[in-house]
Amino acid sequence: MKKLLLTMAAVVLTTATAFAQQRAPAASQQKAPAADQQKAPAAAQHAAQHKAPAAANRFAKKVAAANTFEIQSSQLAKDRAQSEDVRSFAQQMITDHTKAGEDFKSAVEAANVSPPPQEQPDARQKAKLSKLRNAQGSAFDKAYVAAQLKAHEQAVSLFKRYAKNGRSAPLKDFAARTLPTLEHHLEMIQGISKKGGVASR
């Protein structure tokens, strides 16, 4: 009888221990989501606190549109321009602005610009692209040169202002590093414009 009681006591103790071990992981699993829920608002608050200023978003939007316009219009000029000078300039625009676009994406990410700007021309730039697509011969060259002259005057002004007064450090650094290239482009297109923008093929 005594042995029977001891055996029953051992079974009860073993069962209780196993039940307690099963409840412990379950309790731990129930606590984990609560901890994750506490972390989520903190992460969102941190991101909001470090979000790029509104001026940085406006600058980024203008840069994305202008850079895309430069590449798309220059791709047209590379194939359609009659002037060797214009075609050479267009090729350099494609090369330089493709690189600038890559540097710009890195700066936008570092500046926490949200949402990232779309890589598409604005309404005026789309109208200029449409005009270029419909132009032929020397009329195309003149239209492209005029568009590039205006675009680079605006770009140099935009980058100068942000390099001096910008509040987002990554974008400000990007503007300062890219400005000399834009100024060189402006000098180039000014020289082509003075020559009339058209030379023999």
Secondary structure, 3 states (H helix, E strand, C coil): CHHHHHHHHHHHHHHHHHHHHHHHHHHHHHHHHHHHHHHHHHHHHHHHHCCCCHHHHHHHHHHHHHHHHHHHHHHHHHHHCCCHHHHHHHHHHHHHHHHHHHHHHHHHHHCCCCCCCCCCCCHHHHHHHHHHHHCCHHHHHHHHHHHHHHHHHHHHHHHHHHHHHCCCHHHHHHHHHHHHHHHHHHHHHHHHHHCCCCCCC
